[in-house]
Amino acid sequence: MARVRLSVAERREELLRAAIEQIEVRGVAAVRIADVASALGVSNALVLYHFSTKEKLVAAAFTYAAEDDLAHLRKLLGRRTTALRRLRSAVRWYAPTGPAKGWRLWIEGWAAALREPALREVTGDLDRQWKAALAEVIAEGVAAGEFQCPDPHGTALRLTALLDGLAVQLTSYPGAVPRARAQEWVDEAVARELGLAQEALTASER
């Protein structure tokens, strides 16, 4: 069956999605242009036409994944509800016990960023935007009298550090931490940081 002719934008998106899948399976260091091409049944030359090197393809794939994650985060935080419900939804989605996908991808990205400046820029920018978005909704909760938090930016940093660390544990060492226990730790940390009783987090679901 002949392949459907795609626009340049559609082809690039198809290649980026395939690159993300291959990176998750093979890792940044091992993935090749040929792996991405083979996954889609296209030539290496086609991939190189859109992304002249593997490094540019990988950096673009992580940028694409980051933009997708940030778009979903903004959707969760932009809802018309209390700051607590918005923050809780974002944390529950982002946490390794939640529905967010791609933790293997981001762990690969963090490791590769130690050696690849382009990846370091992408992962660093995502990290800054995540912390800024969480800090903003925390500050809104403080202004509304929902939270008691003297340092929203510090709280955002500590919460994301906990979530990232748990993601490494649950992704790299399955079974090392029960998911239910990890979720309890996340809820305890959120309640402590915001000056809330832990029961308030459960009540926010109703």
C-alpha positions as CSV (number, residue, x, y, z in Angstrom):
1,M,0.0,0.0,0.0
2,A,1.4,3.4,-1.0
3,R,2.2,5.8,1.9
4,V,0.1,8.9,2.3
5,R,1.9,12.0,1.2
6,L,2.4,14.2,4.3
7,S,3.1,17.9,4.6
8,V,6.5,19.0,5.8
9,A,5.1,19.8,9.3
10,E,3.2,16.4,9.5
11,R,6.3,14.5,8.4
12,R,8.5,16.3,11.0
13,E,6.0,15.5,13.7
14,E,5.8,11.8,12.6
15,L,9.6,11.6,12.7
16,L,9.8,13.3,16.1
17,R,7.2,10.9,17.6
18,A,9.1,7.9,16.2
19,A,12.4,9.3,17.6
20,I,10.8,9.7,21.1
21,E,9.7,6.0,20.9
22,Q,13.1,4.8,19.8
23,I,14.9,6.8,22.5
24,E,12.6,5.4,25.2
25,V,13.4,1.8,23.9
26,R,17.1,2.2,23.0
27,G,18.4,5.2,24.9
28,V,20.0,8.4,23.6
29,A,23.5,6.9,23.1
30,A,22.3,3.8,21.2
31,V,19.6,5.2,19.0
32,R,20.4,5.6,15.4
33,I,18.9,7.5,12.4
34,A,18.4,4.0,10.9
35,D,16.2,3.0,13.9
36,V,13.9,5.9,13.4
37,A,13.7,5.4,9.6
38,S,13.1,1.7,10.0
39,A,10.3,2.3,12.5
40,L,8.4,4.3,9.9
41,G,9.4,2.4,6.8
42,V,11.2,5.3,5.3
43,S,14.8,5.9,4.2
44,N,17.7,7.3,6.3
45,A,17.9,10.1,3.7
46,L,14.4,11.3,4.5
47,V,15.2,11.6,8.1
48,L,18.4,13.4,7.4
49,Y,16.6,15.7,5.0
50,H,14.5,17.0,7.9
51,F,17.2,16.7,10.6
52,S,20.7,16.9,9.3
53,T,22.3,15.0,12.2
54,K,21.3,12.6,14.9
55,E,22.1,15.2,17.5
56,K,19.6,17.7,15.9
57,L,17.0,15.0,15.7
58,V,17.4,14.0,19.4
59,A,17.3,17.7,20.6
60,A,14.2,18.3,18.5
61,A,12.5,15.2,19.8
62,F,13.1,16.3,23.4
63,T,11.8,19.8,22.6
64,Y,8.7,18.3,21.1
65,A,8.1,16.2,24.1
66,A,8.7,19.1,26.5
67,E,6.2,21.3,24.6
68,D,3.6,18.6,24.8
69,D,4.1,18.2,28.5
70,L,4.0,21.9,29.2
71,A,0.8,22.3,27.1
72,H,-0.9,19.7,29.3
73,L,0.4,21.3,32.5
74,R,-0.9,24.7,31.4
75,K,-4.3,23.1,30.7
76,L,-4.4,21.6,34.2
77,L,-3.3,24.8,35.9
78,G,-5.6,27.0,33.8
79,R,-8.9,25.5,35.0
80,R,-11.4,27.6,36.8
81,T,-11.2,26.1,40.2
82,T,-9.3,26.5,43.5
83,A,-5.5,26.8,43.5
84,L,-5.4,23.6,45.6
85,R,-7.3,21.6,43.1
86,R,-5.2,22.9,40.2
87,L,-2.0,22.2,42.0
88,R,-3.1,18.8,43.2
89,S,-4.1,17.8,39.6
90,A,-0.8,18.9,38.2
91,V,1.2,17.1,40.9
92,R,-0.9,13.9,40.6
93,W,-0.4,13.9,36.8
94,Y,3.3,14.6,36.9
95,A,4.1,12.2,39.7
96,P,5.5,8.8,38.7
97,T,2.4,7.2,40.2
98,G,0.1,9.2,37.9
99,P,-0.9,9.1,34.2
100,A,2.0,11.1,32.8
101,K,4.0,9.1,30.3
102,G,7.6,9.4,29.3
103,W,9.6,9.1,32.5
104,R,12.1,6.8,30.8
105,L,12.5,9.4,28.1
106,W,13.3,12.2,30.6
107,I,15.6,10.1,32.7
108,E,17.5,9.4,29.4
109,G,17.5,13.1,28.7
110,W,18.9,14.1,32.1
111,A,21.7,11.6,31.7
112,A,22.5,12.7,28.1
113,A,22.3,16.4,29.1
114,L,25.5,15.9,31.1
115,R,27.4,15.6,27.9
116,E,25.1,17.3,25.3
117,P,24.7,21.1,25.6
118,A,21.7,21.2,23.3
119,L,19.8,18.6,25.5
120,R,20.9,20.4,28.6
121,E,19.2,23.6,27.3
122,V,16.0,21.7,26.4
123,T,15.7,19.9,29.8
124,G,16.8,22.9,31.7
125,D,14.2,25.1,30.0
126,L,11.5,22.5,30.8
127,D,12.6,22.3,34.4
128,R,12.5,26.1,34.8
129,Q,9.0,26.4,33.2
130,W,7.6,23.6,35.4
131,K,8.9,25.2,38.6
132,A,7.7,28.6,37.5
133,A,4.2,27.3,36.7
134,L,3.9,25.5,40.1
135,A,5.3,28.5,42.0
136,E,2.7,30.7,40.3
137,V,-0.3,28.6,41.3
138,I,1.1,28.3,44.8
139,A,1.4,32.0,45.1
140,E,-2.2,32.4,43.9
141,G,-3.2,30.0,46.6
142,V,-1.3,32.1,49.2
143,A,-3.0,35.3,48.0
144,A,-6.4,33.6,48.2
145,G,-5.8,32.4,51.7
146,E,-5.8,28.8,50.8
147,F,-2.1,28.1,51.6
148,Q,0.5,29.1,54.2
149,C,3.7,29.2,52.2
150,P,6.4,31.9,52.6
151,D,8.5,30.8,49.6
152,P,6.4,29.5,46.6
153,H,9.6,29.1,44.5
154,G,11.4,27.1,47.1
155,T,8.3,24.9,47.6
156,A,8.1,24.3,43.8
157,L,11.7,23.3,43.7
158,R,11.4,20.9,46.7
159,L,8.3,19.3,45.3
160,T,9.7,18.7,41.8
161,A,12.9,17.4,43.3
162,L,10.9,14.8,45.3
163,L,8.8,13.9,42.2
164,D,11.9,13.5,40.0
165,G,13.7,11.4,42.5
166,L,10.7,9.1,43.0
167,A,10.4,8.8,39.2
168,V,14.0,7.6,39.0
169,Q,13.4,5.0,41.8
170,L,10.1,3.7,40.3
171,T,11.3,3.7,36.7
172,S,14.9,2.3,37.2
173,Y,14.1,0.0,40.1
174,P,10.6,-1.4,39.7
175,G,9.2,-2.6,43.1
176,A,11.8,-0.6,45.1
177,V,9.1,1.7,46.4
178,P,5.4,0.6,46.4
179,R,3.4,3.1,44.3
180,A,0.9,3.6,47.1
181,R,3.7,4.5,49.5
182,A,5.2,6.9,47.0
183,Q,1.8,8.6,46.6
184,E,1.5,8.9,50.3
185,W,4.9,10.6,50.5
186,V,3.9,13.0,47.7
187,D,0.7,13.9,49.5
188,E,2.5,14.4,52.8
189,A,5.0,16.7,51.2
190,V,2.4,18.8,49.4
191,A,0.4,19.2,52.7
192,R,3.5,20.0,54.7
193,E,4.8,22.6,52.2
194,L,1.4,24.4,52.0
195,G,0.6,24.3,55.7
196,L,-2.4,22.1,55.2
197,A,-3.8,19.0,56.9
198,Q,-3.3,16.0,54.6
199,E,-7.1,15.4,54.7
200,A,-7.5,18.7,52.8
201,L,-5.9,17.0,49.7
202,T,-8.5,14.2,49.7
203,A,-11.3,16.7,50.3
204,S,-10.2,18.7,47.2
205,E,-11.1,15.7,45.1
206,R,-14.8,16.0,46.0
